[in-house]
């Protein structure tokens, strides 16, 4: 009888472990929406005192658009690359201390989770031949954001410009890529 119970418990724990494993290789819409909301509200509205310092940064809209289903993998990779680039911006420089610390911490945690959960997207090769162009435009965009931080000496306004751009990027991804996210 005890052997039967042990076997039953082992089976239960085995199934519980298998079912509880995260599903990888997907971009989750709910996590991206939550990330967007957190970064948008972490600092409030764009500060009036920063309007003079605001710079026009060309947005790589083409990196997140697809004309057909053959380009979906390229878009998925572009979104993944964007998440990694956002993380790298904050990884390489001191955290902006003017933002809501709790929202900021949750945002960083969600960003890390999304990167971890969808890492294998980069190993997809099917119909991703257009990714090189997407990657190049994203690289220029994030280098511009990084340069803006450096040129403005990591000031409050520099971080607000970067936050505004990240909000715009995440909003565009959410609005135009329903077909690639669960």
C-alpha positions as a printed NumPy array, in Angstrom:
array([[  0.   ,   0.   ,   0.   ],
       [  2.812,   2.437,   0.882],
       [  4.582,   1.642,  -2.378],
       [  1.382,   2.501,  -4.25 ],
       [  1.174,   5.891,  -2.468],
       [  4.809,   6.668,  -3.199],
       [  4.338,   5.81 ,  -6.877],
       [  1.206,   7.968,  -7.018],
       [  2.957,  10.916,  -5.348],
       [  5.987,  10.576,  -7.616],
       [  3.723,  10.583, -10.665],
       [  1.896,  13.642,  -9.375],
       [  5.096,  15.595,  -8.727],
       [  6.501,  14.574, -12.096],
       [  3.411,  15.842, -13.94 ],
       [  3.293,  18.995, -11.805],
       [  6.904,  19.75 , -12.713],
       [  6.348,  19.193, -16.428],
       [  3.187,  21.298, -16.552],
       [  4.721,  24.122, -14.556],
       [  7.671,  24.625, -16.901],
       [  7.509,  27.954, -18.72 ],
       [  6.617,  28.013, -22.381],
       [  9.578,  29.391, -24.263],
       [  9.943,  30.859, -27.709],
       [  6.934,  33.103, -27.408],
       [  6.431,  36.787, -26.937],
       [  3.726,  37.319, -24.36 ],
       [  1.384,  40.208, -25.   ],
       [  0.346,  40.451, -21.33 ],
       [  3.952,  40.837, -20.152],
       [  4.73 ,  43.404, -22.837],
       [  1.594,  45.391, -21.936],
       [  2.539,  45.338, -18.257],
       [  6.089,  46.445, -19.102],
       [  4.708,  49.278, -21.211],
       [  2.414,  50.447, -18.411],
       [  5.192,  50.311, -15.82 ],
       [  7.739,  52.299, -17.819],
       [  5.088,  54.773, -18.931],
       [  3.969,  55.494, -15.371],
       [  7.367,  55.165, -13.658],
       [  8.16 ,  58.8  , -14.376],
       [  4.825,  60.364, -15.165],
       [  4.294,  62.819, -18.012],
       [  7.24 ,  64.155, -19.993],
       [  8.565,  67.025, -17.843],
       [  8.037,  70.571, -19.089],
       [ 11.575,  71.54 , -18.07 ],
       [ 12.913,  68.928, -20.507],
       [ 11.101,  70.236, -23.583],
       [ 14.077,  72.439, -24.541],
       [ 16.416,  69.443, -24.434],
       [ 14.124,  67.055, -26.293],
       [ 15.671,  65.731, -29.485],
       [ 14.111,  64.093, -32.509],
       [ 15.178,  60.475, -32.691],
       [ 14.149,  58.659, -35.885],
       [ 11.986,  55.686, -34.95 ],
       [ 12.701,  52.363, -36.756],
       [  9.069,  51.619, -37.577],
       [ 10.05 ,  49.333, -40.452],
       [ 11.765,  46.955, -38.005],
       [  8.394,  46.005, -36.515],
       [  6.253,  45.776, -39.615],
       [  5.617,  42.835, -41.895],
       [  3.929,  42.621, -45.279],
       [  3.276,  38.893, -45.125],
       [  3.595,  35.811, -42.958],
       [  7.102,  35.137, -44.312],
       [  8.341,  38.13 , -42.312],
       [  6.853,  37.135, -38.939],
       [ 10.083,  35.537, -37.72 ],
       [ 12.003,  38.699, -38.625],
       [  9.545,  40.789, -36.606],
       [  9.733,  38.376, -33.662],
       [ 13.514,  38.647, -33.723],
       [ 13.283,  42.443, -33.922],
       [ 11.027,  42.547, -30.863],
       [ 13.374,  40.234, -28.975],
       [ 16.358,  42.354, -30.027],
       [ 14.498,  45.448, -28.816],
       [ 13.926,  43.918, -25.386],
       [ 17.61 ,  43.023, -25.156],
       [ 18.64 ,  46.518, -26.261],
       [ 16.38 ,  48.171, -23.702],
       [ 17.868,  45.931, -21.029],
       [ 21.39 ,  46.773, -22.196],
       [ 20.691,  50.507, -21.955],
       [ 19.811,  50.153, -18.307],
       [ 22.471,  47.538, -17.652],
       [ 25.314,  49.732, -18.911],
       [ 24.408,  52.885, -17.023],
       [ 23.223,  53.835, -13.567],
       [ 19.519,  53.508, -12.991],
       [ 17.55 ,  56.74 , -13.203],
       [ 16.816,  57.571,  -9.569],
       [ 13.969,  59.997, -10.323],
       [ 11.547,  57.253, -11.324],
       [  9.207,  55.285,  -9.083],
       [ 11.527,  52.628,  -7.615],
       [  8.872,  49.913,  -7.269],
       [  7.645,  50.302, -10.853],
       [ 11.208,  50.499, -12.092],
       [ 12.178,  47.267, -10.313],
       [  9.092,  45.46 , -11.603],
       [  9.779,  46.733, -15.134],
       [ 13.344,  45.405, -15.041],
       [ 12.123,  42.048, -13.72 ],
       [  9.515,  41.738, -16.47 ],
       [ 12.068,  42.715, -19.082],
       [ 14.423,  39.995, -17.856],
       [ 11.6  ,  37.435, -17.812],
       [ 10.564,  38.249, -21.378],
       [ 14.144,  37.995, -22.612],
       [ 14.645,  34.67 , -20.843],
       [ 11.317,  33.193, -21.955],
       [ 11.781,  34.101, -25.611],
       [ 15.544,  33.651, -26.048],
       [ 15.197,  30.789, -28.531],
       [ 13.42 ,  33.106, -30.982],
       [ 16.887,  34.112, -32.167],
       [ 17.6  ,  30.527, -33.235],
       [ 14.642,  30.5  , -35.629],
       [ 15.849,  30.622, -39.203],
       [ 12.675,  30.108, -41.199],
       [ 11.98 ,  33.134, -43.397],
       [ 14.117,  35.451, -41.288],
       [ 16.294,  36.653, -44.142],
       [ 14.988,  40.201, -43.666],
       [ 16.23 ,  40.336, -40.063],
       [ 19.616,  41.851, -40.966],
       [ 17.928,  45.065, -42.144],
       [ 15.715,  45.16 , -39.062],
       [ 18.691,  44.553, -36.808],
       [ 20.69 ,  47.337, -38.461],
       [ 17.939,  49.93 , -37.982],
       [ 17.459,  48.86 , -34.352],
       [ 21.184,  49.107, -33.717],
       [ 21.26 ,  52.694, -35.019],
       [ 18.191,  53.583, -32.949],
       [ 19.585,  52.24 , -29.685],
       [ 23.034,  53.722, -30.355],
       [ 21.289,  57.081, -30.752],
       [ 19.527,  56.599, -27.427],
       [ 22.817,  55.684, -25.776],
       [ 24.548,  58.69 , -27.336],
       [ 21.771,  60.97 , -26.119],
       [ 22.348,  59.769, -22.57 ],
       [ 26.093,  60.344, -22.844],
       [ 25.828,  63.734, -24.569],
       [ 23.42 ,  64.986, -21.937],
       [ 25.605,  63.558, -19.171],
       [ 22.928,  61.105, -17.964],
       [ 20.801,  63.975, -16.732],
       [ 17.201,  63.714, -15.611],
       [ 16.059,  65.038, -18.999],
       [ 18.259,  62.581, -20.894],
       [ 16.639,  59.679, -19.053],
       [ 13.2  ,  61.144, -19.738],
       [ 13.972,  61.306, -23.457],
       [ 15.042,  57.649, -23.377],
       [ 11.943,  56.673, -21.382],
       [  9.714,  58.521, -23.868],
       [ 11.342,  56.598, -26.737],
       [ 11.   ,  53.239, -24.995],
       [  7.333,  53.96 , -24.313],
       [  6.843,  54.849, -27.984],
       [  8.628,  51.675, -29.099],
       [  6.666,  49.345, -26.827],
       [  3.397,  51.04 , -27.762],
       [  4.127,  50.58 , -31.472],
       [  4.984,  46.911, -30.963],
       [  1.782,  46.325, -29.   ],
       [ -0.393,  48.158, -31.528],
       [  1.031,  46.559, -34.672],
       [  2.047,  43.021, -33.797],
       [ -0.933,  41.151, -32.398],
       [ -0.227,  38.198, -34.666],
       [  3.193,  37.371, -33.189],
       [  2.313,  37.481, -29.5  ],
       [  0.206,  35.233, -27.333]])
